[in-house]
């Protein structure tokens, strides 16, 4: 018996001296000096943010919301003048335009004119439309104005019309910084109707739901 135990004890001393370790897995919990192998158990991810913002729990790679398409000058030519809340020229019902034109039974003709601009007038990021218009009552009068349509999910919605006067043709319309600039020809108050000697550049802004003039600059026109 002694001869069997002594070689085993000597072998253990040699292994320890050589820096080797013998692992014995007896099912016990690991001790302070033991090492463990990582497991494949799933890891639960924490949500984004602390829940205090509507942007919390939204992945940074989520697609941005779809952009509303801008209105077009051709699109408003097939829209309406007037709405349930705002009448056009005191007509009780909205006037449907076809290719930018409408003719009434009383001989009145309403026609959109070429000057037109697309841009954000309401501050919601969607491009609206402002276009020149002329009403012909059948006589010598040709009453010019501008119309604003708001962009509602890509569809034009009538906001209002600004009258510019009799025989005051609109030359140009532009939109920038939430304002519309309208260039049209006009005359002094004491001049005849044919004396279009003033080129006026008027600036308009949407105020309390209405298109209002906030200023203008005149220069001579010949």
C-alpha positions in Angstrom: 0.0 0.0 0.0 2.8 2.4 0.8 4.5 1.8 -2.6 1.2 2.8 -4.4 0.6 6.1 -2.5 4.1 7.4 -2.6 4.4 7.6 -6.4 1.0 9.4 -6.6 2.1 11.9 -4.0 5.3 12.5 -5.8 3.5 13.0 -9.1 1.2 15.7 -7.5 4.2 17.6 -6.2 5.8 17.6 -9.7 2.7 18.9 -11.3 2.3 21.7 -8.8 5.9 22.7 -9.2 5.5 22.8 -12.9 2.7 25.4 -12.8 -0.1 23.0 -13.9 -3.5 23.0 -12.2 -6.0 20.2 -11.9 -9.7 21.2 -12.3 -12.1 19.1 -10.4 -15.7 19.7 -11.3 -17.8 18.5 -8.5 -20.9 20.6 -9.2 -20.1 23.1 -6.4 -20.5 26.9 -6.9 -17.3 28.6 -8.0 -15.1 30.0 -5.3 -13.5 33.4 -5.1 -10.5 32.4 -7.3 -12.4 30.3 -9.8 -13.2 31.4 -13.4 -16.4 30.9 -15.3 -17.2 30.6 -19.0 -19.7 33.2 -20.5 -23.1 31.7 -21.3 -25.2 32.2 -24.4 -28.2 33.6 -22.5 -30.0 36.6 -24.2 -29.2 40.1 -23.1 -32.1 42.5 -22.6 -31.5 46.0 -24.2 -32.6 49.1 -22.3 -35.0 51.4 -24.1 -33.8 54.7 -25.6 -34.2 57.7 -23.2 -35.9 57.8 -19.9 -39.5 57.9 -21.2 -39.9 61.7 -20.6 -39.9 62.6 -24.3 -42.0 61.4 -27.2 -38.7 60.6 -29.0 -37.8 58.0 -26.4 -37.8 54.4 -27.4 -37.5 55.3 -31.1 -34.6 53.8 -32.9 -32.0 56.3 -34.1 -32.2 54.6 -37.5 -36.0 55.0 -37.9 -37.0 56.6 -41.1 -38.2 60.3 -40.9 -41.8 61.1 -41.6 -42.8 61.4 -45.2 -42.6 64.9 -46.6 -45.8 66.6 -47.9 -45.5 67.2 -51.7 -45.5 70.8 -52.7 -48.5 72.3 -54.5 -48.1 73.2 -58.1 -49.4 76.0 -60.3 -51.2 73.5 -62.5 -52.7 71.8 -59.5 -54.5 75.0 -58.2 -55.9 75.5 -61.7 -58.1 72.5 -61.0 -59.1 73.6 -57.4 -61.8 75.8 -56.0 -62.1 79.5 -55.1 -63.9 80.0 -51.8 -64.7 77.6 -49.0 -67.4 77.0 -46.4 -65.8 79.5 -44.1 -64.4 82.1 -46.6 -66.4 83.2 -49.6 -64.8 84.3 -52.9 -66.3 87.6 -54.2 -69.5 87.0 -52.1 -70.4 83.8 -54.0 -72.3 81.6 -51.5 -70.6 78.4 -52.7 -67.1 77.6 -53.8 -66.3 78.2 -57.5 -64.8 75.1 -59.2 -62.0 75.9 -61.6 -61.4 74.0 -64.8 -58.0 74.7 -66.4 -57.9 77.8 -64.2 -61.2 79.3 -65.5 -64.8 79.6 -64.4 -67.7 81.3 -66.2 -70.9 82.3 -64.4 -74.4 82.5 -65.8 -74.3 86.3 -65.3 -71.5 86.6 -67.8 -68.8 86.9 -65.2 -65.5 85.1 -66.1 -62.9 84.3 -63.5 -59.5 83.2 -64.8 -56.1 82.5 -63.1 -53.2 84.4 -64.7 -49.6 83.1 -65.3 -47.8 84.8 -62.4 -47.6 82.1 -59.7 -45.3 81.2 -56.8 -44.8 78.1 -54.7 -43.5 78.3 -51.1 -44.3 78.0 -47.4 -46.7 80.8 -46.3 -48.1 79.2 -43.2 -44.9 78.1 -41.4 -45.8 74.3 -41.4 -43.0 73.3 -43.8 -45.4 72.4 -46.6 -45.2 74.5 -49.8 -48.3 76.5 -50.5 -49.4 78.4 -53.7 -50.0 82.1 -54.5 -51.3 82.9 -58.0 -52.6 85.9 -59.8 -56.3 86.1 -60.8 -58.5 88.3 -62.9 -62.3 88.8 -62.8 -64.0 90.1 -66.0 -67.5 91.3 -65.3 -68.3 91.8 -69.0 -67.6 95.5 -69.2 -64.4 97.5 -69.3 -63.4 96.5 -65.8 -60.7 93.8 -65.4 -60.3 93.3 -61.6 -57.0 91.8 -60.6 -56.0 90.0 -57.4 -53.9 87.2 -55.8 -55.1 84.0 -54.3 -53.5 81.9 -51.5 -54.1 78.2 -51.3 -52.8 76.3 -48.3 -51.1 72.9 -48.6 -53.2 70.3 -46.7 -51.5 66.9 -47.2 -50.6 67.8 -50.8 -54.1 69.2 -51.6 -54.8 72.9 -52.2 -57.2 74.5 -49.7 -58.5 78.0 -50.4 -57.4 80.6 -47.8 -58.3 83.9 -49.4 -58.0 86.5 -52.1 -56.6 90.0 -52.1 -58.0 92.5 -54.6 -55.5 94.7 -56.3 -57.8 96.9 -58.3 -59.2 97.5 -61.8 -56.8 97.0 -64.7 -53.7 96.6 -62.5 -52.0 93.6 -64.1 -49.7 91.4 -62.0 -46.2 91.0 -63.4 -44.6 88.7 -61.0 -45.1 86.7 -57.7 -42.4 85.3 -55.5 -42.4 83.6 -52.0 -39.6 83.7 -49.4 -39.3 83.7 -45.7 -43.0 83.2 -45.2 -43.9 86.3 -47.3 -45.2 86.8 -50.8 -43.9 89.6 -53.0 -46.3 90.8 -55.7 -45.2 93.1 -58.5 -48.0 94.8 -60.4 -48.7 98.0 -62.3 -50.9 100.7 -61.0 -51.5 104.5 -61.2 -51.9 107.6 -59.0 -55.4 108.1 -57.6 -55.9 111.1 -59.9 -54.7 109.5 -63.1 -56.8 107.9 -65.8 -57.2 104.1 -66.0 -54.7 103.8 -68.9 -51.9 105.6 -67.0 -50.0 102.6 -65.6 -47.1 104.7 -64.5 -46.2 103.0 -61.2 -44.6 99.6 -60.7 -45.5 98.5 -57.2 -43.8 95.7 -55.2 -46.1 94.8 -52.4 -45.3 92.3 -49.6 -48.0 90.1 -48.1 -48.0 87.9 -45.0 -50.6 85.5 -43.5 -51.9 87.2 -40.3 -54.7 85.7 -38.2 -55.6 83.5 -41.1 -55.8 86.4 -43.7 -53.4 87.5 -46.4 -52.5 91.1 -45.4 -50.3 93.7 -47.0 -47.4 94.7 -44.7 -45.8 97.2 -47.0 -44.9 98.2 -50.6 -42.3 100.0 -52.7 -43.1 102.0 -55.8 -41.0 103.0 -58.7 -41.8 104.8 -62.0 -43.0 102.7 -64.9 -43.1 103.7 -68.5 
